[in-house]
């Protein structure tokens, strides 16, 4: 297993999954000419709806975001962990890029742009059905637009249902109540590599058309277990017949979940190739993005991955030849940051940010204001975080604290249901270097704090080091689970500090990570005036400065 930043492209015409190691959950992809564009869920993180570009389906560059703020803006002024932007879909229609995305507490929204780098329009509420999720737009040959939807039981009161609604000519609102086209509870069991299974948690629909058939690609059987289903009909409203087209099989790639079918450009001398991009839930490492070859049978059914012996479904592959597309230099989304001119696109806040959280007039370093926020960072929006760039790596930053009153803190953070950070805290006795851990942060768990036996008189270097660990899990509380659900992949994190940037001293017992709500562990930076301290309600507060953020082996 390579250390440092994960690179999928092997430089020899092959790639290794994942093609995106970061937590780009619920990916969807569209091809426009020779270019591919990907978007993904962003939940409470802002800016939202990341937009990535590739020309070879393996190497991706983050080019921007389609959503500047989560809406309603006042609601998302605090971190709504597990809320916000769920699984989106991106398409190119009438000369514009469009993304439909759900906020399950408010409805389905749409944003659009001529250039995928932006600017994007403000969100338009297309459908206000509570609990509607996973929208997939489709325009038929007669120009009529449709929106396929699933439902979150936590909001709608039911799930395992796929509905199709008509869109108005502009695609800005649904115009009917829709029709249920797939009801998983009424379907016969489906054949999988684990035997016949009932359809349950059928969601994430993507609506396409090929050779006169309407296809709905929809995963089922839960996120971490389950399979990729495909349904087809010769009418958009059905009846649809369904089958499993890919499951885990004999591999270690659990629950190959929802994604996108894309093809390569074709010509008279070069037939199109077909590929499927999906995610795999990797626990603390998030929902990593995978690329699978896809073939069509003579009777117009797809098979994704490597065909399982004498079956109509495939299993995912870890390594494969790259798509037959023009060569592209190996690239990954940004990770390290010199803060030469602000901060790079890979960083996101935990809630809609205020303008003064960061001092953008400062260059060559990142200056964060000590924002008054909860001492429990799970409840704080002023966290600048990014996705994990690899399986085993270190992250280091040089930090200085310029406080006003006791209670100001700043540090390098590892965020999940359990979190830990290392950094500086201002006390009545001066600045001290601390390592803080808070378990069950999402449930209000208390923090433990260790103070390093050093005098702090200037900048310090702080570091976290990640190493993957496998953890046993209890039997799920539902039947028909996959055996792979009995284990999880987390990370062992060790904290250390240095006063000279050369020699590092460990501190604390370390932390075994947990994911957050629908997201993997995140790593980030923060400065705050913590609640319960004099600084929290001070008339003015100080700031912290971070000089570089370095990802290494």
N, C-alpha and C positions, 0 to 999 in steps of 0.2 A: 504494500500500500504506500503510495507516494506521500511525502509530507509537504507542508506548505500549501500554497494555493493549488487547488485541483485543476488540471488541464485535461480535457477529454481527448483532444486531437493528439494522436500518437506520432504524427509526423511520417508515417509509413503507409498512408492510405487507409488507415483504420482509426476507429474511435473506441473509447471505453465509456460506458455509461457510469454515471450520469453525464449528459451533455451540459447541464447546468447544475453545479453542486449546491448552489444557494437555494433557499426556500422559496422558489417561485411556484407557489401552490396553484393548482387548478389551471394549468397553462392552456391557452388557446392560441392558434397560429393561423395566419392567412398568407397566401402567396400573392404578390402583385408583380406581374412580370417575372423578373429574375430575382426578386427580393422577397424575403420572408420576415414577417413581423409577429412578435409574440407578446402577449400580455398575460397577467396573472392576478390572482387575489392579492389584496394588500391589507385587508381587515382594518385595524385601527391605525396602521402606520401611514404617515403623511410625509411627502406627497404620495398619492395612491395611483393604482393602475400603471405599474411600470411598463414601458414599451422597449422591447429589445429588437435588434436587427441582425440578420444573418443572410449570407448568400450560399451557404453550404449545409445548413441545418445542424451543424456541429459547433461552430464557433459563433458566439453571440456577443454583441456589444449593447450595453444599456445606453439608449439614446435619449431617454426622457421619461416623463410621466404624463398621463392623460388627465389626472385629477389633482388640482392644486390643493384643495381642501376637501375633507369629507363633509357631506351635507346630510341633515341640517347642521350648519356650522356651530351654533351654540351647543347643540347636543354633543358634538364631537370635540368640544373644547377640553374635555377630559378623556383619558384613554378608555374607550369602550372595548375592552379586550374580548375577542370573540365576535364582536359586531363589526359594523362598517362594511367594507367592500368584500363580498364573497365572489364566487366563481364567475368571471366575465367571459364574453365572446367578442372577438374582433373580426370585422369584415370590411371589404372595400366595395362601396355601392354608389353608383352615380357620381363617380369622381371623388368621393370622400371616404376617408377611413371612419368607421363607426365602431364604438364599443358599447355594448349593453352590459350592465352589471347590476347585481342585486345588493341592496341592503335589506336583510330579511325583516327588519323592524319597520321599514318605510315603503319598500316597493322596488320596482325595476326602473333604473335610470339609463339614460343614453347620453354619450358625449361624441363629438365628431370633429374632424380636422381634415384639411386638404393635405397637409404635411404631417406625417406621423411624429415628427419632432415637435409639433405644435406650431401655433397655439391651438389648444382644444377648446371647444365651446363649454360654457357652464352646463352642469348636468340638467337634463330635462326628465321629469317624472313621466315615465311611459305607462306604468301600471302600478296601482296602489294596493294590490292584493297582499295582505299581510302573510308573510311566510313564503312567498314566491321566491324561488332561487334558480340559479343556473340558466339564465335566459340564452337562447340561441336563435338569432334572426336568420331568416331564409327568404329570398325573393324568387318566386317561380318564374317560368318562362313567359307567363302572361303579365308579369310585373307585380302581381299581388304579393305583399309581404306577410310573413307569418312569424310568430314568436313561440318557440317551444319552451316550456317551463317545467321545473320540478318544484317540490315543496319540502320545507323544513318542518318536521313534526313539532319541534320546540316552539314554533310560532303559529303554524297553521293548524296544528292538532292532528295532522295526518301526514303521511309520506308514501313512498312507493308508487307514486302517481306521476305520469307525464301528461301534460295538457298542451294543446296548440291553440293559440289565439291569432286572429287577424290583426294586422297593423294598418294604420291609415297610410295614405300615399307618401307622406313625409317620413314615416317610420317613427314618429314622435309619440304615438299613443296606441294602445290596443283599442279595438272598436267592438269587441263582443266578449261574451263570457267564456268563450273557448269550449273546446271539446276534450274530454279525456280520451286519449288514444292508447295509452298503456296503463293498465292497472295490474301491478305485480302480483297482488293477492289472488287474481283470477287466472293467472297464467299457469300452465303445467310446469312441473319441475324441469330444470335445464341441466343438460349433461355437462359435467366438469371433470377435471382430473381427479377430484375428490369424490366422484360419484354424482348422483342426481341431487340437485339443490333447489329449494324454492327460491323464487325471485323475491328478494327483500332489499330495502334501501336502494331501490332503483332510482337513479338521479343523474345529474350532469348531462342532460341530453344535448347532442349536436345534430342538427337537421341538415341533410345533404340530399342531392339527387344525382343519379347516374343511370344511364341506359334505361330510362323510363321508370326506374325504381326510386322511391323515397326511402332514405335510410335515416334511422335515429341511432346514433352511437350513444350508449348509456351504460355506465358501470353499475354493478349491483353487488350485494353481498357484504357491504361495509367497506370503509376506506382502507383499513390495514389488511383485511382479508379480501375475499371476493374475486371478481372477474370482470373483464370488459365484455359487455353485451352489445349486440347489434340487432336492430329490428328493421324490417322492411315491409313495404306495401306499394301497390301501384296507385294508391290514392293518398294524398297528404293526410287525410283523416283516418286512414286505415280501412280494414283491419290489418294490424301488423303481426307478423310472425317473428319470433326472436330466437337467437341462439348465443351461446358463449363463443367468442372468437379468440380470446386469450385469457389464460389464467397462469398462476404461478408454476404449475406443473412440477417438474423435478428441480427447479431452480431455487435460489435463495432470494429472488426478487418478489417479495410479498405484495399482494394486493395491487397489481398493475391497474391504476385507477384512471380517471377521466382525462381526456386530452383532445387532440385534434388530428384529423386525417388531412394530409397535404400531399400534393404530387409535385413532380419536377416538370419543367417545360418539355414539350414533345415537338418532334419534327418528322418529316417524311422518312428520315434516316435514323431517328432516335426515339423509340417509344418512351412514354412517361414512366417514371418509377413512382411507387406509392409508399408513403411512410406514415407512421403514427407516433405522435409526441404525447407522452402521458407523464404522470407523476407516480412516485412510490413513496409512501409514508415511511420515513426513516427516523421517527421519534424525535429525539433532541436535535437531530440534524435537519429536521423539517421535511417538506415534501419536495424531494429532488426530482429533476426533470430528465426523462429517459427518451431515447429515440429507438424505434423499432421498425424493421422492414415490414411491409404489408403487401400481400398478394391477393389477387382476385381469382376465385375458382371459375370454371366454365359456366356454372349456373349462377354467377353474379353474387357470391357471398365472399366477404373478405376473411382472410386469416392473418392475424397479426403475430409477428415474431417467428420463431421456428416451429413448424408444424409438429404437433405431438403425434406419435405413431398411430396411424390408422384413425385419426380423429379429425373433426372439422374445426378444431381450434388449435392455437399455437401456444407457445410459452415464450417469455421474454428472453432476450439475449443480453449479455454483458459487453461483448466485444464483437464488432462487425466492420465490414468495409464501409467507407464513407459513401454517401449518396453520390451519384454520377453528376456532379455539379462543378463549376469552375473552382479552382483552388483558392483558398482563402487563408490568410495568415492565422496561426493559432491565437485565440483571444479569449479573455474571460471578463466578466463584469469587474469593475474597480473594487479594490480591497484596501491596500495601503494608501496613505494620503499624506502629502507634504503640507497641506493647507496653504499652498502658495497663493491661491486666489479663491478664498472661501473653502468650501468642502465639496467633495466629489458627489456624483449622482447616486452612489450606492448608499448614502446615509438617508435615514428617515426618522421623523419624530414619532412619538407614541400618541400624539393627539394633534389637533389643529394648532399650529404654533402662533405665538404672539411675535410681533415684529422685533421686539427687543430681547428675545432669548439669546440671540447671537449678535455680536458686534461685527457687522460686515465691513466696517471701515478698516479693520485690522487685517493685514496680509502677512503671510509667512508663518502664521500660527492661527489657531482657533481660539477665539475668546468667547466663552460662554458666561452669561450673567448668572449669578446665584439666585435663580428663580424661587420664590416662595412656593413650596410644594410639599406633599406628604413625605414624611420620613420613610414610609413604606414605598419604595420606588415602583412597585406594581401599580400604585395609584397615581404616579407622576407622569405627566405628559411631556415634560421637558427633558426627555432622554433622547439622545441622538445615537441611533443604533443601526447596525447593518447585519446582513445574513452571514452565516458561517461559511467561509470560503474554501474549506477543506475538512478532512477528517482529523488530521493531526497537524497542529500548527501552534505558533506562538503569536501573541499580539503585544506590542510594547508602545508606550507613549511617554513623553517627557511632560511633566505636569508641575505647574506652580499655582498656588492659591493666593489671592489678594482679597482678603475678607474685610468686612466692616465690623461684624459682631460675632460672638460665639454662636455656633450652630450651622455655620456655612460649611459645606462639604463639596468635594469634587473627586471624581475618580474614574477608573476603568472598570466597566460593568459587564457581568455575565448574567443575562436576564432570562428567567423562566418562572414556572410556578415556585421553584426554589431559586434564589439568586445570590450572587456574591459580588463584592467589588473591593478594590484596593485603591487607596488614594489618601487624600489629606482632609483633615477636619480641624476647624478652629474651635478651641475651647477657651475657658477662662484662664488657662495656664499657657496658652499659646497654640501654635500649630503642631499637630501630631500626625504621624503616618499610621494609618489604620487599615485593617482588613475586616470587612463586615460580611456576615452571612445571615440570610433570612430564609428559613424554610417555611413552606406553606404560605408564601407571601400572598397568594390569591385568596387565602382564607383568613388573613389577618395575623399570621404567625409572627412571633417576636424575633428581634435581631440579636445576634451575638457579635461582640466586637473585640478585636485584639489590637493592642497598640504595640508598634515596633519600638524596640529599645534604642531609639536614635534621636538625635536632635535635628530638627528641620529648620534650616536657615535659608533655603533657596529651593530651586527646582529639584524634583526627584524623578526617577524613572520607575515606572511600574509595569509589571508584565503578568500575563496569564498564559498558561500553556495547556492545550487541549490534547487529550488522547482518548480514542474511542474505547468503550467498554460495553459488553453485552450483559444484560440484566434479565433474569427470569421474571415472567409475569404470571399472575394467576389465570385460571381458566375463565374465559369471558362468560358473562351472564346471559348468553344467548346460544342456541344450538347452531350447528352448521358452520362453526368457525374453522379457519385454516390453522394448522399446527404452528405456522410461523408467528401467529399472534401470541404464542406463549413465551416470546422473548422480545426485548426492546434494545435498541442501540442508543446509548447515551454517551456522555463524555466525562472523563475525569479531568478536572481543572485544578491546576496548581498555581498559587499566587506567589509572586516574589517582587523584590524592590531593589533599587540601587541608588546610591548617592553620587556615583561617578559615571554611570552609564556603561561600566565595564564589568564589575563584579556584582552578582545578584544574590540576594539572601532570601530563602523561602520564608513564608510566614503563614501560619494557620494550618488546619488539617486538610485543606482543599475542599472541593465540592464536586459531587456527582450531579450533573445537570438533569433538569427536566424540561420538557417543552413548555410553551405557553398555550393559550387557548387557540387551537387550530393552527398554531405556528410553531416552528422550531425554536430552539434557544437562540437568542440574539446577543451580539457583543456590541458594546457602545461606550459612550462618554456622557458625563453629566456634571452639572454644577447646580447646587441648590442651597436655599436657606430653609432648613428642615423645620417642619411643624413641631411644636412643642419646645422651641428654643427662642431666645431673644431675637435672633435674626429673622424669624418668620414674619413678624409684623413691624420690622424696622422701617424707618422712613426712607432709608436707602440701603442697598446691599452691594456687596463686592462682586468679584468675578474670578474665574479660573482661566488659565491659558494652557493649551495643549500644543506642544511643538513636535509635530509629526505623529503619525500612527503607522506602525510598521508590522506587516504580517510576514512571518518568516517560518522556517522549519522548526 
